[in-house]
């Protein structure tokens, strides 16, 4: 059996009471069920200590950078705030640059009527600049709180699982291909 693809599942929100917890818990349960993947859940909240005027936590940033560097692929669980993605997610992407290069990124989005897809479209532009490859398949939850029950399970679990399985199949293919390519030749030699 091939070496598992290491996925970093990244929270796209640090808001108190965030719905992102529900999305990430569901995705983590689903991904953990696949032998082809090794999962690391990344919550960037430690980078933003309260109060807001406190300095960033350098040890948390270093730990986060190492964990992201080890990943073969990324899944970003992103909300849509004001037709875009969150400022803390942008800060994470801008602060830890080299880890994204020549790796695939997939999205699970949520929000109002658009299901977070406007945030995903903007994230595609940012990840292209970071030399990452984004996966076409997206798992989207429009009007997200209505899509989950009180226990955090999708009301239509078959549809949600089917969409995530398709996303994971594409992510696995790209992660495997790019991991092999990075082993054969460092991406830095062409970037």
N, C-alpha and C positions, 0 to 999 in steps of 0.2 A: 504494500500500500504506500502511496506517495505521502511525503511529509505534509502534515496539516498546514493549511493556510492560516496564518495568524491575523485575525481581524481585530482592529481597534474600533469598538462601538462608541462613538463620541456624542455626549450630550451637547445639543445646540443651544441650551438655555441654562442660565443659573438663577433665574427668578425664584423667589420663595413661593412655594405652592405650585411649582411648575407642573404642567401636564406631561412634560417630557419624561418624568419618572414612569408614568404609565406606559408610554411608548417604548422606552428603553427596557423596562422589565419584560414586556411582551416579546420584543425582538431578541433579548438575551435568552429567554426560555426557548424560543424557536431555533436560534443559532446553536445553542448548546446541544440540541438534538441531532446535529449533523457531525459525523465523525471526521469530515473533511476539514473542519475548522477548529481552531483554538481561539478562544475569545478573551479579550481584555476590555473591560468597560471603563471608559475614560470620562471622568467628570471634572471639567475644568474649574469648578467652584473654588478649590484651594488657591487658585491664582488670583482670586479677587476677595481678599479678606475684608471683613467688616471691622471698623468703619471704613468708608470709602477712601479716607485720606491716609489709611495705613499703607506702608510699602508692600509691594508684592512679595509673596513667599518664595524666595529663591530656591529653597530645597524642594518645594513642590514643583516648581518650574523645571528643575533639573530631572526630577523623577519622571515627570510627564514627558519631557523630551526623550528620555531613554526608552520609555514604554512605546511612544509613537515611532521611534526609530526601529524598534524590533518588529513592528507590524509589517505584514506583507500587503495589507489592504485596509481600507477604512470604510465604515458605515457611519454616516452622520445623521443623527435624528434631529431634524431641524423644524422649529416652529416658523411660522410666518408672522413677523411683527411689522405692521405698517408697510406691507408689500415687499418686505425684505427679510433678511436673516438677522440674528441678534448681534449687537456690538461685542459682547464677550466672545462669541464664536469668531468674529473678524479679528479680534485681538489675539486669540489663540493662533489663528492661521498666519497672522503677520509676525508673531513673536517667535515661532518655532518653524523656521523656513525649510531647511534641507530635508526634513524627514518625509516630505510629501512626494519628492521627485521619483518619477518612474514607477509609481504605485497607483492602483485603481481606487476610486472613491465611488461609493454608492450612497443613495439617499433614501431615508424614510422621512416623509414630510407630513406635517399636520397643521391645521389652522381652520379658518372659516370656510367659506364656500369654495375657495380655490384649493383647499387642502395643502397649502404650503408650497405649491408648485412655483409661485413667483420667487420665493426664497431660493428654491433649487436652481432656477434659471440663473440667478445672480451668482450663486455659489459655483456653478459651472465655469463662469468667467474667471472667478478668483482662482479656482483650482487649475485652470489652464495656464494661468500665469505662474503658478507654483510648479509647473511641469508634471502635474498629475493627470491621470486619465479618468474621466468620469464615465460611469455606466449608464446606459440609456434607460434601463428599467428603473422605475421609482415606485416605492410603496407609498401611497398617499392616503391620508385620512381627512376628508373634508368634514367640517363641523365635528371635529375629533371627539369631544366629550360625548356626543350622541352615538359614536361608533363603538364605545366600550361600556361594559357593565360596571357595577360598583366594585367588583373584584379585579378589575383591570384586564378582563378578557374581551377580545373583539366580539361584537354581536353577530358578525358573520365570519366565524373563524376559518371556514374553508376558503373563502375568497382571500382573506388576509394571508393565510399560509401559502396558498397557491401563488400569490403575487410575490411574497418574500422568497419562495423557493426559486422562482424564475430569476429574481434579482441575485440570489446567492449563486445560482448556476453561472450567470454571466460574470459575477465577481470572482468566483473560483477560477474560471478560465483565464481572465485577465491577470489575476494575481499569480497564477502558476506560470503563465507565459512571461510576465515581467520579472518575476523572481529569477527564472532561468536566465533571462537576458541580462539582468544585473550581475549575476554570477559570472557570466561569460565576459562581460565588459562593463566597467563602472560607468554609470550614466554621466558622471561628471566629465568624462572624456569627450562627450558630444554636446554638453549643455552650455 
